[in-house]
């Protein structure tokens, strides 16, 4: 396993965290009002935009695809926080609390990635960035089905594992795009 992977992951994560922290300053924690299904739909919108631009080769809005992957990552963090702390009806939380939750969530996800990265031998490095988009969309369809089944699965991973996978795919896309830049 490459020590470079951990450093690259941390660099991409720092970009995501910086945006999340600044948006928390700008908007507070208004996102806490969103139900998990609404967060899933927000991620879906971003992933569909990426795929549309990848296929059409046209970006009329002008916002970078990197920003969309950062958005996917951060919406997944929000979803995981909502799943873990959904019994708390408070929508207006202190930035320090939210950033602590953010850091815990992202560290757990990085730890998972490092284990999987070891077992899969860094296979993601040989994948196309567009494949990460497709995998995110597939995970979203799975999440929608699990949500429609009220969170019940027979043999499949739950919502949290799917959100973590999407977070890692988004980070991989950011790393790969940076390598091509």
Residue frames as qw, qx, qy, qz and C-alpha x, y, z in Angstrom:
[[0.000, 0.889, 0.457, 0.000, 0.00, 0.00, 0.00],
 [0.424, 0.504, -0.007, 0.753, 1.31, 3.38, -0.92],
 [0.317, -0.483, -0.409, 0.707, 2.13, 5.84, 1.83],
 [0.022, 0.013, 0.292, 0.956, 1.37, 8.38, -0.86],
 [0.281, -0.496, -0.719, -0.397, -2.29, 7.30, -0.80],
 [0.395, -0.639, -0.540, 0.381, -2.72, 8.43, 2.79],
 [0.237, -0.378, 0.007, 0.895, -1.11, 11.81, 2.08],
 [0.077, -0.159, -0.557, -0.812, -3.12, 12.31, -1.12],
 [0.327, -0.587, -0.732, -0.114, -6.30, 11.35, 0.73],
 [0.354, -0.593, -0.381, 0.615, -5.50, 13.85, 3.48],
 [0.126, -0.167, 0.235, 0.949, -4.90, 16.62, 0.92],
 [0.228, -0.343, -0.654, -0.635, -8.23, 15.98, -0.81],
 [0.410, -0.603, -0.665, 0.161, -9.96, 15.67, 2.56],
 [0.289, -0.396, -0.202, 0.848, -8.49, 19.02, 3.63],
 [0.083, -0.100, -0.413, -0.901, -10.14, 20.64, 0.58],
 [0.400, -0.480, -0.708, -0.327, -13.48, 19.07, 1.50],
 [0.451, -0.535, -0.541, 0.466, -13.17, 20.04, 5.15],
 [0.191, -0.179, -0.001, 0.965, -12.23, 23.64, 4.30],
 [0.249, -0.261, -0.501, -0.787, -15.34, 24.05, 2.14],
 [0.495, -0.515, -0.697, -0.057, -17.56, 22.39, 4.77],
 [0.411, -0.436, -0.413, 0.685, -16.22, 24.61, 7.53],
 [0.040, -0.071, 0.146, 0.986, -16.64, 27.79, 5.48],
 [0.366, -0.350, -0.593, -0.626, -20.18, 26.84, 4.49],
 [0.485, -0.519, -0.660, 0.245, -20.96, 26.08, 8.12],
 [0.238, -0.315, -0.197, 0.897, -19.80, 29.60, 8.95],
 [0.135, -0.046, -0.374, -0.916, -21.89, 31.07, 6.09],
 [0.549, -0.250, -0.522, -0.603, -25.06, 29.00, 6.51],
 [0.540, -0.357, 0.548, -0.529, -24.85, 27.45, 9.95],
 [0.155, -0.072, 0.985, 0.025, -26.21, 23.94, 10.21],
 [0.597, 0.243, 0.031, -0.764, -29.42, 24.51, 8.27],
 [0.515, 0.237, -0.762, -0.314, -28.79, 21.15, 6.55],
 [0.072, -0.042, 0.904, -0.419, -29.79, 19.44, 9.81],
 [0.578, 0.254, 0.278, -0.724, -33.41, 19.99, 8.76],
 [0.570, 0.357, -0.577, -0.465, -32.94, 17.65, 5.79],
 [0.911, -0.118, 0.322, -0.227, -34.21, 14.11, 5.97],
 [0.536, -0.327, 0.690, 0.359, -31.82, 11.38, 4.81],
 [0.595, 0.502, 0.596, 0.197, -33.78, 11.00, 1.57],
 [0.223, 0.971, 0.060, -0.067, -33.27, 14.68, 0.77],
 [0.301, -0.731, 0.541, 0.286, -29.54, 14.35, 1.28],
 [0.632, 0.068, 0.723, 0.271, -29.55, 11.31, -1.01],
 [0.480, 0.771, 0.406, 0.102, -31.30, 13.39, -3.66],
 [0.023, -0.954, 0.220, 0.203, -28.76, 16.23, -3.29],
 [0.461, -0.437, 0.700, 0.327, -25.94, 13.77, -3.89],
 [0.612, 0.398, 0.664, 0.165, -27.86, 12.31, -6.84],
 [0.318, 0.934, 0.135, -0.095, -28.17, 15.76, -8.44],
 [0.159, -0.823, 0.481, 0.258, -24.43, 16.33, -8.17],
 [0.537, -0.169, 0.785, 0.259, -23.54, 12.90, -9.53],
 [0.567, 0.619, 0.539, 0.070, -25.98, 13.30, -12.45],
 [0.183, 0.960, -0.106, -0.185, -24.42, 16.68, -13.29],
 [0.333, -0.597, 0.666, 0.298, -20.94, 15.14, -13.32],
 [0.580, 0.142, 0.775, 0.208, -22.07, 12.31, -15.58],
 [0.452, 0.820, 0.342, -0.075, -23.90, 14.70, -17.90],
 [0.055, 0.915, -0.329, -0.225, -20.77, 16.82, -18.29],
 [0.465, -0.372, 0.762, 0.253, -18.56, 13.75, -18.72],
 [0.577, 0.366, 0.714, 0.150, -20.81, 12.51, -21.52],
 [0.372, 0.881, 0.291, 0.019, -21.57, 15.80, -23.27],
 [0.636, 0.032, 0.028, 0.770, -18.12, 17.36, -22.73],
 [0.007, 0.618, 0.160, 0.769, -19.96, 20.64, -22.07],
 [0.372, -0.446, -0.583, 0.569, -20.06, 22.54, -18.79],
 [0.058, 0.695, 0.347, 0.627, -22.43, 25.47, -19.26],
 [0.494, -0.845, -0.205, -0.018, -22.62, 26.45, -15.57],
 [0.354, 0.760, -0.380, 0.391, -18.84, 26.59, -15.33],
 [0.594, -0.631, 0.428, -0.257, -18.46, 25.14, -11.82],
 [0.232, 0.499, -0.832, -0.066, -15.72, 22.55, -11.73],
 [0.831, -0.120, -0.504, -0.202, -16.34, 18.83, -11.45],
 [0.435, 0.126, -0.671, 0.588, -13.90, 18.83, -8.54],
 [0.268, -0.176, 0.333, -0.887, -16.34, 21.05, -6.64],
 [0.784, -0.113, -0.257, -0.553, -19.11, 18.57, -7.38],
 [0.743, 0.011, -0.642, 0.190, -17.05, 15.68, -5.97],
 [0.135, 0.148, -0.554, 0.808, -16.33, 17.80, -2.90],
 [0.540, -0.163, 0.047, -0.824, -20.07, 18.43, -2.63],
 [0.830, -0.070, -0.501, -0.236, -20.80, 14.70, -2.88],
 [0.523, 0.085, -0.677, 0.511, -18.24, 13.99, -0.17],
 [0.061, -0.126, 0.437, -0.889, -19.65, 16.64, 2.16],
 [0.681, -0.149, -0.140, -0.703, -23.28, 15.68, 1.59],
 [0.781, -0.046, -0.622, 0.013, -22.32, 12.10, 2.46],
 [0.281, 0.091, -0.623, 0.724, -20.75, 13.36, 5.69],
 [0.401, -0.148, 0.154, -0.891, -23.99, 15.20, 6.44],
 [0.792, -0.097, -0.419, -0.433, -26.00, 12.05, 5.74],
 [0.654, -0.008, -0.688, 0.314, -23.83, 9.98, 8.08],
 [0.028, 0.108, -0.483, 0.868, -24.10, 12.63, 10.78],
 [0.592, -0.135, -0.068, -0.791, -27.88, 12.66, 10.34],
 [0.795, -0.072, -0.580, -0.164, -28.01, 8.86, 10.58],
 [0.537, 0.001, -0.653, 0.534, -25.93, 8.87, 13.74],
 [0.093, -0.172, -0.444, 0.875, -27.40, 11.95, 15.44],
 [0.209, -0.353, -0.566, -0.715, -30.94, 11.98, 14.04],
 [0.406, -0.603, -0.675, 0.125, -32.55, 11.84, 17.46],
 [0.271, -0.413, -0.195, 0.848, -31.28, 15.33, 18.20],
 [0.297, 0.785, 0.536, 0.088, -33.97, 17.73, 16.95],
 [0.193, -0.811, 0.065, 0.549, -31.59, 20.71, 17.18],
 [0.696, 0.618, 0.227, 0.285, -30.85, 22.22, 13.79],
 [0.153, 0.908, -0.215, 0.326, -28.69, 25.10, 14.98],
 [0.892, -0.336, -0.076, 0.293, -25.51, 23.55, 16.32],
 [0.257, -0.860, 0.319, 0.302, -22.22, 25.12, 17.28],
 [0.607, 0.681, -0.396, -0.099, -19.59, 24.94, 14.56],
 [0.083, -0.559, 0.803, -0.192, -17.15, 23.21, 16.92],
 [0.689, 0.000, 0.649, -0.323, -19.62, 20.37, 17.56],
 [0.806, 0.542, 0.091, -0.223, -20.32, 19.87, 13.88],
 [0.408, 0.728, -0.551, 0.013, -16.64, 19.97, 12.96],
 [0.352, -0.391, 0.820, -0.227, -15.89, 17.37, 15.64],
 [0.789, 0.251, 0.495, -0.264, -18.61, 15.15, 14.14],
 [0.635, 0.725, -0.215, -0.158, -17.16, 15.87, 10.68],
 [0.104, 0.672, -0.729, 0.078, -13.66, 14.85, 11.76],
 [0.553, -0.168, 0.776, -0.254, -14.87, 11.67, 13.45],
 [0.796, 0.452, 0.305, -0.262, -16.95, 10.68, 10.42],
 [0.564, 0.751, -0.334, -0.081, -14.18, 11.37, 7.93],
 [0.120, -0.583, 0.795, -0.119, -11.55, 9.57, 10.02],
 [0.699, 0.030, 0.672, -0.242, -13.76, 6.46, 10.26],
 [0.764, 0.610, 0.113, -0.176, -14.22, 6.59, 6.49],
 [0.304, 0.767, -0.566, -0.004, -10.51, 7.01, 5.80],
 [0.414, -0.387, 0.804, -0.178, -9.74, 4.10, 8.14],
 [0.800, 0.293, 0.480, -0.207, -12.18, 1.95, 6.15],
 [0.611, 0.761, -0.189, -0.114, -10.57, 3.06, 2.89],
 [0.002, 0.700, -0.712, 0.044, -7.09, 2.17, 4.13],
 [0.606, -0.121, 0.769, -0.165, -8.22, -1.36, 5.03],
 [0.770, 0.520, 0.339, -0.146, -9.99, -1.86, 1.70],
 [0.371, 0.849, -0.358, -0.115, -7.11, -0.26, -0.17],
 [0.284, -0.519, 0.806, -0.012, -4.76, -2.80, 1.33],
 [0.657, 0.117, 0.734, -0.125, -6.98, -5.73, 0.41],
 [0.664, 0.684, 0.288, -0.087, -7.71, -4.48, -3.12],
 [0.693, -0.090, 0.302, 0.648, -4.12, -3.50, -3.86],
 [0.007, -0.567, 0.061, 0.821, -4.95, 0.08, -4.83],
 [0.404, 0.374, 0.756, 0.354, -7.02, -1.07, -7.80],
 [0.150, 0.887, 0.362, -0.244, -8.73, 2.35, -7.85],
 [0.202, -0.673, 0.338, 0.626, -5.53, 3.88, -9.26],
 [0.207, -0.051, 0.795, 0.568, -6.13, 2.00, -12.53],
 [0.219, 0.641, 0.733, -0.065, -9.77, 3.06, -12.79],
 [0.153, 0.461, 0.321, 0.813, -11.17, 5.87, -14.90],
 [0.087, 0.056, 0.385, -0.917, -12.58, 8.90, -13.10],
 [0.551, -0.063, -0.315, -0.770, -15.86, 8.35, -14.95],
 [0.587, -0.156, -0.795, -0.011, -16.13, 4.93, -13.28],
 [0.166, -0.149, -0.631, 0.743, -16.17, 6.62, -9.88],
 [0.382, 0.046, -0.026, -0.923, -19.13, 8.67, -11.10],
 [0.657, -0.065, -0.606, -0.445, -20.94, 5.50, -12.20],
 [0.476, -0.129, -0.801, 0.341, -20.16, 3.76, -8.91],
 [0.073, 0.098, 0.417, -0.901, -21.51, 6.74, -6.97],
 [0.549, 0.017, -0.242, -0.800, -24.71, 6.65, -9.04],
 [0.635, -0.085, -0.757, -0.131, -25.04, 2.90, -8.45],
 [0.278, -0.130, -0.719, 0.623, -24.59, 3.39, -4.70],
 [0.279, 0.053, 0.154, -0.946, -27.25, 6.10, -4.79],
 [0.655, -0.058, -0.493, -0.569, -29.71, 3.73, -6.45],
 [0.552, -0.119, -0.792, 0.231, -28.92, 1.16, -3.77],
 [0.067, -0.089, -0.518, 0.848, -29.42, 3.74, -1.04],
 [0.471, -0.028, -0.137, -0.871, -32.76, 4.78, -2.52],
 [0.687, -0.119, -0.664, -0.270, -33.88, 1.14, -2.48],
 [0.424, -0.137, -0.728, 0.521, -32.77, 0.71, 1.13],
 [0.143, 0.044, 0.272, -0.951, -34.57, 3.93, 2.05],
 [0.602, -0.066, -0.371, -0.704, -37.70, 2.68, 0.27],
 [0.713, -0.159, -0.683, 0.007, -37.36, -0.53, 2.33],
 [0.505, -0.810, 0.002, -0.298, -37.26, 1.62, 5.50],
 [0.124, -0.762, 0.612, -0.170, -33.61, 0.77, 6.08],
 [0.840, -0.179, 0.495, -0.131, -34.07, -2.99, 6.05],
 [0.457, 0.553, -0.646, -0.260, -31.70, -5.25, 4.13],
 [0.982, -0.113, -0.031, -0.151, -31.47, -9.02, 4.00],
 [0.895, -0.111, 0.079, 0.425, -27.78, -9.54, 3.21],
 [0.470, 0.656, 0.051, 0.589, -26.51, -6.17, 2.02],
 [0.363, -0.073, -0.324, 0.871, -24.54, -3.43, 3.69],
 [0.035, -0.782, -0.551, 0.290, -26.59, -0.66, 5.23],
 [0.228, 0.951, 0.160, 0.136, -26.86, 3.00, 4.43],
 [0.366, -0.862, 0.278, 0.215, -23.73, 4.00, 6.31],
 [0.664, -0.191, 0.572, 0.441, -21.43, 1.68, 4.33],
 [0.507, 0.618, 0.476, 0.367, -22.84, 2.98, 1.04],
 [0.003, -0.999, -0.022, -0.041, -22.33, 6.62, 2.07],
 [0.525, -0.666, 0.428, 0.314, -18.75, 5.80, 3.14],
 [0.677, 0.157, 0.564, 0.446, -18.06, 4.11, -0.20],
 [0.343, 0.843, 0.307, 0.279, -19.32, 7.18, -2.05],
 [0.272, -0.936, 0.175, 0.142, -17.11, 9.41, 0.09],
 [0.612, -0.401, 0.547, 0.407, -14.10, 7.31, -0.83],
 [0.588, 0.474, 0.524, 0.394, -15.03, 7.25, -4.53],
 [0.121, 0.979, 0.133, 0.102, -15.29, 11.06, -4.45],
 [0.416, -0.790, 0.373, 0.252, -11.85, 11.33, -2.83],
 [0.686, -0.026, 0.593, 0.420, -10.40, 8.90, -5.38],
 [0.450, 0.751, 0.386, 0.291, -11.87, 11.03, -8.18],
 [0.100, -0.990, 0.094, 0.040, -10.31, 14.16, -6.68],
 [0.577, -0.538, 0.514, 0.336, -6.92, 12.44, -6.39],
 [0.649, 0.243, 0.596, 0.406, -7.05, 11.07, -9.93],
 [0.301, 0.899, 0.261, 0.181, -8.19, 14.42, -11.39],
 [0.278, -0.910, 0.258, 0.169, -5.33, 16.11, -9.55],
 [0.663, -0.265, 0.580, 0.392, -2.88, 13.59, -11.01],
 [0.553, 0.510, 0.530, 0.392, -4.10, 14.42, -14.54],
 [0.044, 0.981, 0.159, -0.102, -3.94, 18.18, -13.98]]
